[in-house]
């Protein structure tokens, strides 16, 4: 598929969306995943950055093994 026929939207302004909250367990990962998957399925180039120590978002899209030494109580 050439760039001219690609369904991906590669032109236009970039949008940066940040989902942040200090409190844990309030759905930041879930809402980030849903927005990212929606944008990607609509044809937008999408980049999700997971800076959480638990790497929950990364595990959704990448094969990652749990390291028992990293598991907290």
Beta strands, then each sheet from edge to edge (+ up, - down):
end
